[in-house]
């Protein structure tokens, strides 16, 4: 089972880098999310570029130019892009980075819930595309007026339905067993490579947690500090709520690979325990106290960020399991 940090208990010893990589490999699975998306921009033809270049006295081959096929600021299109952003945000919120393009790591026992939520989001995306398609004729007519001679009817499909989509899969990154029979040496080499990928994923996860904590604590500390005129600065409830969401995600996804990180997150969590945004607005003394305590956390995080480049994982050579 995944070894999760219980933020209501004192921090215990973290695993070593190599052990954390093995734990990550044993409890998480790679997940890839891919989009099918209608392209709203298209390059001009050679003749059109040459015509545009002529007005500047330039050569067409040294000019890059394109056209926007539809108005991407239309509410119907923005509704579709908003769904894409929600999907990406959800995917990242329940997973950790992995050092291969397009892949992230999700806890194996979260896969069923992930499937259900992604199916729900896909249905919402399909509904948003249907709404967009209902405005497609309007968007195409507007493009005809705005593009003038650059408008080309062949750039526009009959419908937008089916041109936006999302898919997800859980590809294996493990070394296939048959490779051991074909070439034991190559199999051993590939086992070490995969192990090193998970070791690197540990460092990526730590970097991601540290970077997000740094950004959130820095923002809230700055908002709680007095302004140049001595008056308190305005801050949104989200400055506190986003940190609380971070604590929850850290508790769920933390693999306990870095004791210092566990401690500093726990310190920040304890500082904000029971603190409500309105309380900070109404109580100047409490506001200053929280700002001072968070500044100390910020100093610890800054020190960890400075030390990060020197941290490496040394994995001993050994026979693959």
Residue, then its C-alpha position, 0 to 999 in steps of 0.5 A: x500500500x502507498x505510505x501516506x503522510x498523516x498530517x495529524x501525527x508527527x513526521x516519521x523518517x522518510x525513505x531513501x531515494x532508491x527506496x522511494x523510487x521502488x515504492x513509487x513503482x510498486x504503488x503507482x501506474x502511468x496514465x496518459x491523457x490525449x486530446x483530439x482538437x480542431x485547429x483554429x489556425x492555419x498557415x497562409x498559402x505560398x501565394x498568400x504569403x508572397x502577396x503579404x510579403x510584397x506589401x512590406x518589400x520582403x520575400x515570401x519564403x522569409x515570412x511566416x503568416x497564418x489566419x484564425x479560422x474562427x473567433x476563439x473568444x466566442x463564449x461557445x468556444x471558450x466553453x470547450x476550452x474551459x473543459x479542456x483546462x478542467x480535464x488537465x487540472x484534474x489529471x494533474x491534481x491526482x497524479x505525479x510527474x513522470x520523466x517521459x513526455x505525456x505520462x504521469x503517475x496515478x495511485x493504482x487504487x485511484x484508477x477506478x475513480x479516475x475512469x469514472x471522473x474522466x468519463x463524466x468530463x468527456x460527456x461534458x466536453x461532448x455537450x459543450x461541442x454540441x453547443x459550439x456546433x450550434x453556433x458554428x454557422x454563425x462563427x463561419x459567417x463571421x470569419x467570411x466577413x473578417x478574413x475577406x479574400x483569405x477565407x476558404x470554405x474548404x478550411x471548414x468541415x461540415x460539422x465540429x462534432x467529432x473533432x474535439x475529444x479526449x482519451x486516456x490509457x495506462x501504458x506499461x513502462x515495465x520491461x517485457x519478460x520475453x526480453x530476458x529470454x532473448x537477451x539477459x544482458x539487455x534485459x538487465x540494462x533495461x531494468x536499470x533504466x526503468x528503475x532510474x526513471x522512477x528514481x527521477x520521478x521521485x525528484x520530480x514529485x518533490x520539485x513539484x511539491x516544493x515549487x507549488x508550496x513556495x508559490x502558495x506560501x509566498x503569495x499568501x505571506x505577501x498578501x498578509x503583509x502591510x502595504x506601503x501606506x500601512x494599510x492591509x492588502x486585499x486578498x481573496x479567500x482562495x489564497x488560503x483555500x488553495x493552500x488547504x487543497x495543497x495540504x490534502x493533495x500532498x497527504x494523498x500523493x506524498x511518498x515520504x521520500x524527503x523528511x525535510x519536505x514533510x516537516x515544512x509542509x506540516x509546519x505550514x498546515x499547522x499554522x493555518x489550522x482553524x484559520x479562516x480568511x475573514x478572521x485574518x481580515x478582521x484581526x490585524x494582530x492575528x494577521x501579522x502573527x500568521x504572516x510572521x509564521x509563514x515567513x519562517x516557513x518561506x525561509x525554510x522552503x527557499x533554503x530547500x530550493x537552493x539545495x535542490x541541485x545538489x541532491x542525487x540518487x545513487x542506485x547500486x548495481x544489482x541483479x534485476x528482481 
